[in-house]
């Protein structure tokens, strides 16, 4: 049976510019015919990864890194070796796996690698130090095909086998794509929607000045002037994890899969984008977090806000949004959901219907509920 772990959040951010476009303005989108504030899924994915690291939710050996600087990471692990000799062997070993370093020492594109994969390459280079030296004979710079051809067949096989995701939780969740090595691509177990405001928004502008502290008495006016765009919005955030796909991406490791879901629950809620935070300090956590275990298929509830929420004098936008979300889910679930679906939630708004799922006392309890319920489902 399929099992999808859904996350539904209502989160109000104070004036901020968390995720800006190429002009520096907060990202937005048209939805339901109205302008909405938007934070991209890519922005929140990175915030989730950073939150997991900051709160040490995932063991370092099960984390991934997105970088072009793989050479530097491997040189750190081979610091007892001569740097020039190590660099040549690293280049040959990576070439055997189908990866190439440019003249500046960086890879051709951003790689998303697990810590286990990086450590594996370092160990491979140590183990085959002399063989890699022999493969460098001639001294000329080799392309990927030449590097594979010059390396022993068994070493090429081992190098390519290292690119298996390394049981990295974030790689398993968010996937990766290497254009030149489609065989090592990993389909994401997690899908993240762009966060959109539940109401219409207008851009606002902050005109600011800065004073020169060393200005002479006769100097008047500001040392600098400028402006920055911002908005304030109540967002609906949605993500869904395919539990069985996550288990597959983590190579059948059931305990790691459960730990990953528990960590993701916490990181998803704690994730706040870093854009312009020194200017706005919009560290506002969600008013509502709902988790639903679905079986028939995922249900994004964004259409609850196709007609934008209108502010009321006696109710907060976040409370009105939570109530609208619950009502829309009831209608949609009655037609499309499975009778075995289960909800758990944290609600600071007081607007989620009592009895619609299991109320949790805090975020840790909600994360444990996810782990325990998914464990029971996978067991069954």
N, C-alpha and C positions, 0 to 999 in steps of 0.2 A: 504494500500500500504506500502511496506517496504521502509525504509529510512536509508541509511548508510552515516555517516559523515566521510569522509576520510581526512587524513592529510598526505601530501607529502612534505618532507623537504630535501633540499640540504644544508649541513653544513660542512664547512672545519675547521678541528681542527689543530692547530699548533702542533709541536712535543709534544707528551704526552703519557701517559699510563693510560687511563681512566678506563679500565676494564681488569684486568689481570687474567691469568689462574693459575693453581696450581704451576707452576714454576716461577711465577712472570712476565711472558712475556705478552705483549698485546694480547688479544684474536684475533684469525683470523679464516678464513674459505676458502675453495676452492669454487669458483663460476665461472662458465663458463670456467673451466680449469685453472684458475689463482688464486694465493694467494691474498686474500683481507683482509683488516683490518675489524674487527668486534667489535661491542659493543652489549652485550646481551640485549634481551628484558627485562629481569628481572632487569638489571642494570638501564635501562632507566625508567622503571615503578617506581622504588624507587626514582629516580631523579625527576620524575614528581610529586610524592607525596610530596617530600621535597620542591620543588619549589612552590607548591600550599600553603604549610604552611608558607614558608618564606615570600611570597608576600600576605599572608592573603586573598587568593582568595576564600576560602571556610570557612563558619562560623564554629567555633570550635565544635558546637553541631552536625555538619554534617561531621565530620572527623572520621577516623578510626585509630586504633593503632594495630601494629603487635608485639606481645610480649608473653613471657612465664610468665611474672611477673604480672599476673592479681591480685594475692593476694595483692601485694603492692599497686596497684591502688585502690583496694577496701578498704584497711586499711586507706588510705589517706582520703577517703570519710566518714569513720567511726572513725575519729581520736578522737572524743569525747567519744568513748567507750573504755573499757578496751581491750588492744590489744590481749590478750590471749583469752578472751571470743569472741571477734570479729572474730578472726581467726577460731575458732571452728565453728562458725555459717556460716562463709563464705564457709568453706569446705563442710558443710552440704548442703548449698544452691546450690553450684556449682555441688555437687554430684546429687542433685535432677534434675538438668538440663542435667546430663550426662557427666559432666566434673570432672576431678580428679586432685588433687594436689599431687605431689610427696613429699618425706620426706624433700627435700630442699625448699619446698614452691612454686616451679614452676609448671606450668601445664606440661602435658606429651609432648606437642608439641606446636609450635608457633600457637597462636590464632590470627585471624584477626577479630577484633571486632569493632563495631561502638561505639562512645562515648555514644550514647543513650542506647546501650545494657549494658555498664558498669554502667552507672547511674541507669539503671533499676534494676540491681542486688543489688546495694547499697540501693535503696529504698525498694526493696523486703525484704532485711535483716532487715532493720529498722522496717518495717511494721509487720513482723512475728518474731520478736526477741524472744519472749517467746516460740512460737511454735517450732522454730529451736532449742532452748535449750532443749525442751522435746524430740526432735528427736535425740539428742545426748546422751540420757540416756545409760548408760553402759560404756561410756568413751573410748571404743575401737575405733581404727581407722577403718573406713568403706570404702569399695570399692564403685564404682559408683552404682552398683546394690543394695547394702545394703543401701546406702544413699537414693536412690529413694524409697526403700521399707519402710524405717523408717520415711520418711517425709510424712505429710498429702497429700492426693491425690490432693487437690485443690492447695497446694503449689507447688507440682511437675508440675502440669499443667501450673501454672503461670510462673515458672522458665523456662520451655521449651519454652513457648510462647515469652519470652524475646529475644530469639535468632532468630530475624527476619531481621537482617542486620542493624537495628536502623537508617534507612535512611542515612547511611554513604555514601558519594559520592564515596570515593575511594574503598570501599567494593563493591558498585554497579558497578563501572567501571571495576575493576580487578577481582572480584569474590573471592570465598574462598572455601576450601575443608576441611572438618573435617571427617576423616576416620571413627570415631566411631559414628558420628551423621550425616549420609547422608541427613537426612530430613532438616537440616539447611544449607546445602551447597547452594551456590549461583553461578550460571553460569555468567561468566563475560560478560558485555555489550561491553567491549572494547578489541580488539585484537591488540597487538603490535609486530611488526616484529623486528628481529635482524637488527640493522643498519649495512650496509656493505659499503665498499669503492667502489666508481664508477670506480676505476682504480686498477691496481695491486700494491702491496706494498712489500717492503722488511723490515725485522726487522733491527733496528739499535741499537748500544750499546753505552752507556755513561759510560766511565771509569772515576771514580771520586776519589779524595783524600780529606781528612780533616786534618787540622793542629791542633795540640794540643796547645792551647793558653798559657799553663803553661810549655811548653817545655823549657828545659835548653839550653843555647847557644851551648853546645857540642852535643846536640841531633839533629840528622839530619833525614830527611825523614818525611813521613806523619804519623800522629797518627792513621789513618784509611784509608783503600782503599776499593773500591768495584766497582760494575758496575750495571747498570739498563738498561733494554731494553725499547725501545720506538718506536713509528712511527708517521707519520703525514699523514692525509688522508682526502679526501672529501667524506663524507658519504651521502648515501640515507637512510632517515628514513621514515618509514611508520607506520601508525596506523589507525584503523577504529573503529567507535562507532556505534552500532546498536541503533538508537534513541528510537525505541519502546521497546527494551529490557531494556534500561536504565530507561525508564519511569516505566516499570513493576518492576524493582529492587528497585526503589525508591517509591514503593507502590502507584503509580498513581499520585504522586505529580508533576504536570506539571511545576509549577514555579521553583521548586527545580531542575527538570530535565534541564530546560533551563539555570539556573544558573550554573549547573554542566558542561554543554557543553561550556559555556562561560569561565568558570574557566579552564577547560581542555585545551581549545585552547591556553590560555596564558601559562599555566604550561608546556604543551608539547613543546612549542617554547623556553621557558626559561630554561628548564631542561638541566643541564650539570652534568655528573657524577663527583664524587668527587675524583676518584682514582688518586693518586700521584700529586694532584694539587699544593701542597706546593713546589714540585720540578719543575713543568712545567707551572702552571698558564694558562692553555689553556681555557680561558673564551671567546670562539668564538661563537657568535650567528649565526643563519642560514643566508645564502645569499638569500635563496628562501623558502617561505612557501606557499604552495597551499592547499586550502580546497575545496573538491568537494562533493556535495550532490548527491549521487547515489541512484538509485531506482531498477535497475535490479539485482544488486549484487556488492560486493566489487571488485576492480581492483588494486591489488598490481603491481606497475610499475617497480619492480626491474629488470625485464628482459630487460629493456632499457640499462642495463649495463652488459648484459651477455658477450658481447664483451667489454673489458675494455676501458675506455676513455684513449687516449694518450695525454700527455701534449703537448701544442703548445707554440711557442715562443711569440705569440701576444695575447693569450687568457688564462684566468685563468681556472684551472680545474673545479672550481665551475660553471663558465659561460658555459663551454662546457657541463657540466653535466645537467644543467638546459635546455639547448637547446635540448639535446638528450632525456631528460625526456618528453618535450613537443611533440617532434616528435613521440615518441613511444606511448604516450597517444592518439594522433590523430589517429594512425593506429588501436590501440586496441579499442578505443571508437567507431570507425566507424563500427566495427563488433559486439561488445558485449554490448555497453552502451545503455542507455535509452535517448530518445530525450529531456526529461525534466531534465536531470542532469545539475547542475549549479556549476561554479567555482568562487572562489574569491582568491586573492593572494596578497602577499607582495613579491616584487622582487627587490633586491639590485644588481643583476647581470646584468640586462638589456637584458637578453637572452630569457625571456618568451615572446611569441608572443603577441603583442598588440591586444586587442579585445578578447583574449581567457579568458573570465571571467571578473570579476569586480576587478579592481585594488583598493587596500586599502592604505590609507596614513600611517597607523601605526598598531601596534599589537592590541591596544585597539579597533580600528575600525574593524579589522578583526574578533575579538572575538564577537563584537556586531553584525556583519553581520551573523555570525553563529547562534547566539541566535535568531535574528529576522527571518531569513529564516526558521529555524527549527520550530519556533513558528507558522509561517504561514502554514507550511506543516502539523504539528500536528493538527492545527485548521481545516484544510481541510479534 
